[in-house]
């Protein structure tokens, strides 16, 4: 009986966490719906005198995308005498040669090539070293897989009319969204962040984050906030909180789009997810107590906690899924009241709210409503299933982040599939199969067995949940093996 009570307690706490998190998401959705009417307001007046800008391009072994990046940045519409472009190259392969050859094609552009032999601090270290040498009053940053809008600077700089504004973030869009089901699912998830979450938070002056790329900073803001630091894997989120805690204002503009590439294989998705979730947990450990103790409105503090600890949802999903097996068995044996299942059903409202957030973002800018509705009918359950299937992998990352275990910054390989570069010829796909991937296969079998038991016993309360877990772990497991086979 003690074990049963423990399982019920874990299940209840996990569901409670998911429910509370969903309420925060639901509030962001309401803020978004109120704010979207004013999203198209005319920005501040064009500056009378345009400032000098440094564009930083952190690069590390990017054979397939660096030429595309340099070509696009070279086409930026801005006075040439006010534009400096730093190529912060930490490459150890032929990327360095490609960069220098490409730069030579644009003698009229002020390219500054900075090559580090020792990658101390990884991306944060490269940005920090470049900042020392940057002559611009404003610092725009683009990762290697981005294709910046030529008018990016002309569109973002007017929002710095107030000296209190420290950063303007633009919305990521996706170059290869329709490449595969995996890229469509990623776009489904990211669009919710870049629409509902960012707009919902920014509209109420809550903390938002610079997304590591596709944004522009006031240089003095970076320095005042303590410069780039490499003690977390998400240096962007860390600097964002340090700057806003010091009173700097951030602006998010969804109408300014920054196209980028989505990882087309599961191993690359996992690498990116691990860095984001672990880094987010590290930032939670670093900033949560300070934010709670400082003089911010209670709503700002609540959303900051939901923001910093949002990756912990994967731990909650993992614990709920595993403990649900014991709870189901106890119900079959009559060891717990049927009323308990009804009470637990109330917490399922949380999943409905979360689903609503993603659906609203999915329909944003969609013109053919009926066609989009049909697509959403399979995209939403597939997305939720795959998100659950990543729970084990991401829960490990969150636990390492919260517990203080350090690991190196692992870049996400870029592909440039639109440029004709095939997956099989990509030399950066070199992944080893981790133990968690085998465990995902085991969990696929476990929850597939649970689906069979539900049908046999006629217990359908948890059938949808366990079915989604079986599908999710199965898709993640088989997609992972397919990806790892490319690196052999």
Secondary structure, DSSP 8 states (H G I E B T S, - for coil): -HHHHHHHHHHHHHHHHHHHHHHHHHHHHHHHHHHGGGTT---S---SS---EEEEEEESS-TTTHHHHHHHHHT--S-GGGEEEEEEE---STHHHHHHHHHHT-TTS-EEEEE-SS-TTHHHHHHHHHHHH---SEEEE--TTEE--TTHHHHHGGGG-STTEEEEEEEEEETTTTS-HHHHHHHHHHHHIIIIIHHHHHTTT------SSSEEEEHHHHHHTT----SSS-HHHHHHHHHHHTT-EEEEEEEEEEEE----SHHHHHHHHHHHHHHHHHHHHHHHHHHHHSS--HHHHHHHHHHHTGGGHHHHHHHHHHHHHHHHHHHHTT-S-HHHHHHHHHHTHHHHHHHHHHHHHHHTT-S-HHHHHHHHHHHHHHHHHHHHHTHHHHHHHHHHHHHT------------GGGT--GGG-TT------HHHHHHHHHHHHHHHHHHHHHHHT--TTHHHHHHHHHHHHHHHHHHHHHHHHT-
